[in-house]
């Protein structure tokens, strides 16, 4: 199915690298205006924009720490003045990892992961909802993880943040349903980004052995699911988690 987003604006956090970049590029190809938010890697942001120069008139780059409530509030205030029709789609993709077993985990690493992954989702969703309620339309998609259900040793903070995203989504979807706003999650499994490519061969083999389809996914496969949930055709899908895991 080909989706047409030519009249819509999509805001993608972590939108210039990895899965987020694939999502941004898929929206651009489908005609959307894309606001790609990044935390601090200017080089990667510029590389993303250069690689998509054919859509340059529909790309906006915004540097913002999604864990910073005031910074996010400021971002949406600026968007309110520059985009009077508001945003139609929010993809909460920003995320970090600080792996360690609980007994050895630094308190700072616990809080940072929760603040970015879960706190950032709350911050962005709150202000997006306020804007979407005015136009009585919106799509919010959180990028979560199977770790929320399975848990992985050494990733208690990450798993907690991703489980929190799902619970937040389920509550928020009920709060905004009467305003024609849907809220869902996409849960990617092992995806062939730099994170997977940089793993030791032995660990890559262990991960691959867990996947029934016997291959890693690619970012574009995740993006395709995001675009479906963001489309008008998905108007009756809300409060759901769409798994992109190869059968995990």
C-alpha positions in Angstrom: 0.0 0.0 0.0 1.3 3.4 -0.9 0.5 6.2 1.5 0.2 9.9 0.5 1.4 12.3 3.2 1.8 15.3 0.9 -0.4 17.6 3.0 1.0 16.5 6.4 3.9 17.3 8.7 5.7 14.6 10.6 8.0 15.3 13.5 10.6 12.5 14.1 12.8 12.5 17.2 16.2 10.9 16.7 15.3 11.5 13.0 18.7 11.7 11.4 20.3 8.4 12.3 19.5 4.7 12.2 15.9 3.7 12.3 14.9 7.4 12.8 16.6 8.3 9.6 14.8 5.6 7.7 11.5 6.8 9.1 12.2 10.4 8.1 13.3 9.4 4.6 10.2 7.3 4.1 8.0 10.2 5.1 9.8 12.4 2.7 9.4 9.9 -0.2 5.7 9.8 0.7 5.4 13.6 0.3 5.4 14.8 3.9 7.2 17.7 5.4 9.6 16.3 8.0 10.9 18.0 11.1 13.8 15.8 12.2 14.9 16.4 15.8 18.4 15.4 16.9 20.2 15.6 20.2 23.6 16.8 19.3 25.3 15.0 16.4 25.4 17.9 13.9 27.6 16.0 11.4 25.0 13.2 11.2 22.2 15.7 10.8 24.0 17.5 8.0 24.8 14.1 6.3 21.1 13.2 6.5 20.0 16.5 4.9 22.7 16.3 2.2 21.6 12.7 1.3 18.0 13.9 0.9 18.7 17.1 -1.0 16.0 16.2 -3.5 13.5 16.9 -0.7 15.4 19.8 0.8 12.4 22.1 0.7 10.5 19.7 3.0 13.3 19.0 5.5 13.7 20.9 8.8 16.4 20.1 11.3 15.9 21.0 15.0 18.5 20.4 17.7 16.7 19.6 21.0 17.2 17.4 24.1 13.9 15.6 24.4 14.6 14.9 28.1 14.6 18.7 28.8 11.0 19.7 29.4 11.6 23.4 28.9 13.5 22.8 25.7 10.7 20.7 24.3 8.1 23.4 25.4 10.2 26.0 23.6 10.4 23.8 20.5 6.6 23.5 20.2 6.2 27.3 20.9 8.4 28.0 17.9 6.6 25.4 15.8 3.3 27.0 16.7 4.5 30.3 15.1 6.2 28.7 12.1 3.6 26.0 11.4 0.2 27.5 12.0 -1.6 24.3 10.9 0.4 22.3 13.4 2.0 18.9 13.1 0.0 15.8 12.1 2.4 13.0 13.2 4.8 12.5 16.0 7.3 9.7 16.1 9.0 9.2 19.4 12.2 7.5 18.3 14.9 9.1 20.4 16.6 6.6 22.7 19.8 5.8 24.5 21.3 2.8 26.3 23.6 2.7 29.3 24.1 -1.1 29.9 25.1 -2.7 33.2 23.8 -5.3 35.6 21.6 -3.7 38.3 24.1 -4.3 41.0 26.8 -2.4 39.2 24.6 0.2 37.4 25.3 3.8 38.2 22.4 5.8 39.4 23.1 8.4 36.8 22.9 5.8 34.0 19.5 4.6 35.3 18.1 8.1 35.4 19.6 9.2 32.0 18.0 6.3 30.2 14.6 6.8 31.9 14.8 10.6 31.3 15.5 10.3 27.6 13.6 7.2 26.6 10.5 7.6 28.7 10.7 11.2 29.9 11.3 12.4 26.3 8.3 10.4 25.1 6.2 12.1 27.7 7.5 15.6 27.0 7.1 15.4 23.2 3.7 13.7 23.5 2.3 16.2 25.9 2.9 19.2 23.7 2.1 17.3 20.5 -1.3 16.4 22.0 -2.1 20.0 22.9 -1.4 21.0 19.3 -3.3 18.0 17.8 -6.4 18.5 20.0 -6.9 21.9 18.4 -7.2 20.4 14.9 -8.9 17.2 16.2 -6.5 15.0 14.4 -3.1 13.3 15.0 -0.9 10.3 15.0 1.6 9.4 17.7 3.9 6.4 17.3 6.5 5.4 20.0 9.4 3.2 19.0 9.7 0.7 21.8 11.5 -2.7 22.0 10.8 -6.4 22.7 13.1 -5.8 25.7 10.0 -4.3 27.4 8.5 -7.8 27.4 11.5 -10.2 27.6 14.0 -8.1 29.6 17.7 -8.6 28.8 20.4 -9.0 31.4 22.3 -5.7 31.7 19.5 -3.6 30.3 17.1 -3.1 33.3 17.0 0.6 32.7 16.4 0.3 29.0 13.7 -2.4 29.5 12.0 -0.3 32.1 11.9 2.7 29.9 10.5 0.8 26.9 7.8 -0.9 29.1 7.0 2.6 30.3 6.5 3.8 26.8 4.0 1.0 26.1 2.0 1.8 29.3 2.1 5.5 28.6 0.8 4.8 25.1 -2.1 2.7 26.3 -3.3 5.4 28.8 -2.8 8.2 26.3 -4.6 6.5 23.5 -7.7 6.4 25.7 -7.4 10.0 26.8 -7.3 11.4 23.2 -9.5 9.0 21.3 -12.4 11.3 21.1 -10.2 13.9 19.4 -9.4 11.6 16.5 -5.8 11.1 17.7 -4.4 7.6 17.7 -1.4 6.4 19.7 0.5 3.3 19.0 3.9 1.6 19.4 6.2 -0.1 16.9 8.5 -2.6 18.5 11.6 -3.4 16.4 13.7 -6.5 17.1 17.3 -6.9 15.9 17.6 -4.4 13.2 20.7 -3.9 11.0 21.8 -0.5 12.2 25.3 0.5 13.4 24.4 -1.0 16.8 24.2 -4.5 15.3 27.0 -4.1 12.8 29.5 -3.1 15.6 28.8 -6.2 17.7 31.4 -9.0 18.0 30.8 -11.8 15.5 30.0 -14.3 18.3 27.4 -12.1 19.8 25.9 -11.3 16.4 25.6 -15.1 15.8 23.9 -15.5 19.2 21.3 -12.8 18.4 20.7 -14.2 14.9 20.0 -17.7 16.3 17.1 -16.3 18.3 15.3 -14.9 15.2 13.0 -17.5 13.6 13.3 -15.8 10.2 17.1 -16.2 10.5 18.0 -12.7 9.5 18.2 -9.2 11.0 15.6 -6.7 9.9 16.4 -3.5 8.1 15.4 0.1 9.1 13.1 0.4 6.1 11.0 -2.4 7.3 10.4 -0.6 10.6 9.7 2.6 8.7 7.0 0.9 6.6 5.1 -0.1 9.8 5.4 3.4 11.2 4.0 4.9 8.0 1.0 2.5 8.1 0.2 3.5 11.7 0.6 7.2 10.7 -1.7 6.9 7.8 -5.4 7.8 7.6 -6.0 4.2 6.6 -5.0 3.2 10.2 -7.7 5.3 11.8 -9.1 2.3 13.8 -5.8 1.2 15.2 -4.9 2.7 18.5 -3.5 1.5 21.8 -1.6 -1.3 20.0 2.0 -2.6 19.7 3.1 -3.6 16.2 6.1 -6.0 16.5 8.8 -6.0 13.8 10.9 -8.8 15.2 11.2 -11.6 12.6 9.1 -13.8 14.9 10.9 -13.4 18.3 
